[in-house]
């Protein structure tokens, strides 16, 4: 099948699956939810016209060709070669993506830019962080900072910076800019493009008796101030990668404590984690978990909502 561009391939795919929303990954590849089993980006389409639902728990594993009639005319060897070409292109793209992420992380750590942002803190910046519920020791320990002109914001608005270390706290995985003046849902920017996603503050999980997943890095810091081993998913409805489960304490329960308006996302996340065999619970708080602690909720009261959490089987 001769498809000139990936955009043309998407057009053909949308004729076949009209309700599917596609995302272009490269000039040779696009992804979408699977038309059969849903999900997010598990369904992959290549320029060759070959499609595949990637392997995984709950994935249907469908494979095929957009032009099924032409495909039926191919010899078994032609089919094998075309599948191999598509998979090789996918593997090459994954390697290139990984190399870009590693290069971006190396540049971030070499620059030590988070220390400069930390040095930018003035009385007004301290007041902003304290207003978010951060204690002075948290500001200093996490090297929270201030940037007068966010480098990845088109309007170059001022921002408050949050370095995100690896679990050993020996290097940064990311650095987030929290814009000072931005509408809800559009507050955060990365320091460098290509860093990829991560969980915020997984060092909270070291030697912990459980793991608590909250929505965002600031929430994770506030919870940790009160003795709760919380990590943050970045972005509303952020994706959770299964390899992150290795960062959680082995054999200990995982609690999902998202905002009250994100219970559907919490249920999906809990169901996905439960399928790996982990003990997982979904807690329902009456308000945002960090706001409750900042506004006077005691640690005993906060922990009570964890005790009431429903186990996902």
ABEGO torsion letter per residue (X at the ends): XBBABAAAAAAAAAAABAABBBBBABAABBBBBBAAAEEBAABBBBAAGBBBBBBEBGBAGBBEBABAAAAAABBAAAAAAAAAAAAAAAAAAAAAAAAAAAAAAAAAAAAGAAAAAAAABBAAAAAAAAAAGBBAAAAAAAGBBBBABBAABAAGBBBBBBBBBBAAGABBABBBBBBABBBBGAABBBABBGAEBBBBGAAAABGBABBBBBBEAAAAAAAAAAGBBBBBBBEBGBBBBAAAAAABBBGBBBBBBBBAAAAAAAAAAAAAAAAAGBBBBBBBBABBAAAAAAAGBBAAAAAAAAAABBBBX
